[in-house]
Amino acid sequence: MPIEFAQRTRRIPSYPLAAGYDLGDEVAMLASNETPFAPTAEVAEAIARAVAGANRYPDPSYWALRQAISERYDVPPGRIALGNGSADILLAAGEALLEPGAELVYAWPSFSVYEHLPAASGARAIRVPLDEHARHNLGAIAAEVTAATRLVLICNPNNPTSTAVDLDAVQALLERVPRHVCVVLDEAYCEFSLTLGDPQASVELLRGWPNVVILRTFSKVYGLAGLRVGYGLCGSEEFRVAVEQVRQPFYVNAVAQAGAAEALRHQDEIERRVVATIAARTEIAQRTRALGLWVAETDANFIWVALDERAEAWAVRDGHGVDSRAEALAAFERHVVQGLRERRVVVRAGSALGRTGSLRVTTGTDDENERYLSALATLV
Ligand SMILES: *Cc1c(COP(=O)(O)O)cnc(C)c1O
């Protein structure tokens, strides 16, 4: 007899896992929005020191890391939530805020993890389509807030579409949302965003809105995706207390705490990475457009490509026998993703992210970007 699991296990989607780990070395891994830059020597040393003390449990107060984040953003340590990646804080927020009868509102397509929240809690998700520029439609999101709403998620810049909305628009949304509704601004890519400007700018919103939580991560520009550390800058302590209540006490391991605190001390390195990434994204966006494809305006370390313009021509020319536009698009996406993979370039298919007929391509090293561009040129 099979084991009997809880109902919700039938609803919770499986996270679209990145592929390519079976391809061995010399693969351009452009599917997970990581940075191609390895940890600096100082960060690697801090990690090694922490490893040497791994017989001890981690500091359960997270003092050094909390202090480092507090100093950088001028937010009191008690208003900093930490997690095993910011995805951990998101899932904990779902557990702390949602239940059957409650509602949450978010744009779609947006971050895949959001889909877990309604499925795990039984709350109702309201997904608001992006506008024709693949940007958040904040007015439409505000209009979906009801008496049942507990949580609004704004992914800015948005994953997977790379677009950002400015802080005036975010502020206008906050003015329309009641103060008992938690608004999470998921800013995993804010450091790359010229629309948002300085990463400190959105933090100022916390002064006026105690219901706001700004989620950030060490997985993207800080280059520590493998360690799993994220944080939330909170408008009030209540959110931090609630997400701690629903998790085990040790949600960030000792090695990760040490690496993250050290990484924060090297803002010159972060600045260099941002400059290099902006140059790389501009290059791959322009040259992808030159192949006749639509690419969203990017504020992140990745680009979002619509394959529509080329799909039908490809289906007709190569006689793939597909009957509809939708089928042609899906077949063309498979052709491109598979063709790139055969050329040892791994990108993310839009069909796994909420819009079939798209690609999400992370900026890599110059060499990896060139490999992506030349492989794509042979495929479209
Ligand atoms: C990558 C990402 C995160 C962060 O994930 P971690 O769990 O911190 O690695 C959060 N939100 C979005 C939108 C992301 O793309």
The ligand as an ORCA input file, in Angstrom:
! r2SCAN-3c Opt
* xyz 0 1
  C      16.769     34.104     -7.335
  C      15.557     34.745     -6.780
  C      15.347     34.800     -5.414
  C      16.352     34.340     -4.446
  O      16.455     33.042     -4.275
  P      17.371     32.475     -3.110
  O      16.470     31.535     -2.429
  O      17.780     33.618     -2.238
  O      18.521     31.856     -3.807
  C      14.217     35.433     -4.924
  N      13.352     35.982     -5.750
  C      13.528     35.966     -7.063
  C      12.555     36.634     -7.931
  C      14.631     35.321     -7.616
  O      14.779     35.285     -8.930
*
